[in-house]
């Protein structure tokens, strides 16, 4: 049973823990900026694309990706995919994925 007297403390503990995780040496990898891009595993391009779509669908339930925008950015020798789309509630969202390992994996396969 949840003790309502301790709920604010639990919430504060969770927020503090997330802040500590996101303030570590590495940036919080939530995909909200290019600096916090979600790093994709070293896989084939197709598997990386599948991983991007799976991430979006799991973090934005009910999202319909018809009419979304997708682009690729190369910055400081790293490759990033950017997705812009509307959530199920109509809110605009933007996500960055670091796809450098996917690109580098493809280059080594040739």
C-alpha positions as CSV (number, residue, x, y, z in Angstrom):
1,X,0.0,0.0,0.0
2,X,1.3,3.4,-0.9
3,X,1.7,5.8,2.1
4,X,0.6,9.2,0.9
5,X,2.7,10.9,3.6
6,X,5.9,9.5,2.0
7,X,4.9,10.0,-1.6
8,X,6.5,13.6,-1.9
9,X,9.7,12.2,-0.5
10,X,9.7,9.3,-3.0
11,X,9.0,11.8,-5.8
12,X,11.9,14.0,-4.6
13,X,14.2,11.0,-4.4
14,X,13.3,10.0,-8.0
15,X,13.8,13.5,-9.3
16,X,17.1,13.8,-7.4
17,X,18.3,10.5,-8.8
18,X,17.4,11.4,-12.4
19,X,19.2,14.8,-12.0
20,X,22.3,13.0,-10.7
21,X,22.2,10.5,-13.6
22,X,21.8,13.3,-16.2
23,X,24.5,15.5,-14.6
24,X,27.1,12.8,-14.8
25,X,30.1,13.1,-17.1
26,X,28.1,11.9,-20.0
27,X,25.0,14.0,-21.0
28,X,21.6,12.5,-20.4
29,X,20.8,10.6,-23.6
30,X,17.2,11.5,-24.0
31,X,17.5,12.6,-27.6
32,X,16.2,16.1,-27.0
33,X,19.3,17.8,-28.4
34,X,22.2,16.8,-30.6
35,X,24.4,16.8,-27.5
36,X,22.1,14.3,-25.8
37,X,21.4,12.2,-28.9
38,X,20.4,8.6,-28.3
39,X,23.4,6.4,-29.3
40,X,22.4,3.6,-31.6
41,X,24.2,0.2,-31.4
42,X,26.8,-0.9,-34.0
43,X,24.4,-2.6,-36.3
44,X,23.4,-2.6,-40.0
45,X,21.7,0.5,-41.3
46,X,18.4,-1.4,-41.5
47,X,18.6,-2.5,-37.8
48,X,19.5,1.0,-36.8
49,X,16.4,2.4,-38.6
50,X,14.3,-0.2,-36.9
51,X,15.7,0.8,-33.5
52,X,14.9,4.4,-34.1
53,X,11.3,3.6,-35.0
54,X,11.0,1.2,-32.1
55,X,12.3,3.9,-29.7
56,X,9.8,6.5,-31.0
57,X,6.9,4.1,-30.7
58,X,7.8,2.9,-27.2
59,X,8.3,6.5,-25.9
60,X,5.4,8.1,-27.7
61,X,2.5,5.6,-27.5
62,X,-0.1,6.0,-30.3
63,X,2.2,8.1,-32.5
64,X,1.5,8.0,-36.2
65,X,4.6,8.7,-38.2
66,X,2.8,9.7,-41.4
67,X,4.0,13.1,-42.5
68,X,7.0,13.1,-40.1
69,X,10.3,14.9,-41.0
70,X,13.6,13.0,-41.0
71,X,17.0,14.3,-41.8
72,X,20.7,13.5,-41.3
73,X,23.2,15.9,-39.9
74,X,27.0,15.5,-39.9
75,X,28.7,17.4,-37.1
76,X,32.3,17.0,-35.9
77,X,32.7,13.7,-37.8
78,X,29.6,12.2,-36.2
79,X,26.3,11.3,-38.0
80,X,23.0,12.2,-36.4
81,X,19.4,11.4,-37.5
82,X,16.8,13.9,-36.5
83,X,13.0,13.1,-36.4
84,X,10.3,15.7,-36.1
85,X,6.8,14.5,-35.6
86,X,3.5,15.1,-33.8
87,X,2.6,13.0,-30.8
88,X,-0.7,11.2,-30.4
89,X,-1.9,14.3,-28.5
90,X,-0.8,16.7,-31.2
91,X,2.3,18.0,-29.4
92,X,5.4,18.6,-31.7
93,X,8.4,16.4,-30.8
94,X,12.0,16.3,-32.0
95,X,14.4,13.5,-31.4
96,X,18.1,13.1,-32.2
97,X,19.8,9.7,-32.7
98,X,23.6,9.3,-33.0
99,X,23.9,6.9,-35.9
100,X,27.7,7.1,-36.3
101,X,28.3,3.5,-35.3
102,X,25.8,2.3,-37.9
103,X,27.4,4.4,-40.6
104,X,30.9,3.3,-39.6
105,X,29.8,-0.3,-39.5
106,X,28.5,0.0,-43.1
107,X,31.8,1.5,-44.2
108,X,33.9,-1.3,-42.7
109,X,31.6,-4.0,-44.4
110,X,32.6,-2.9,-47.9
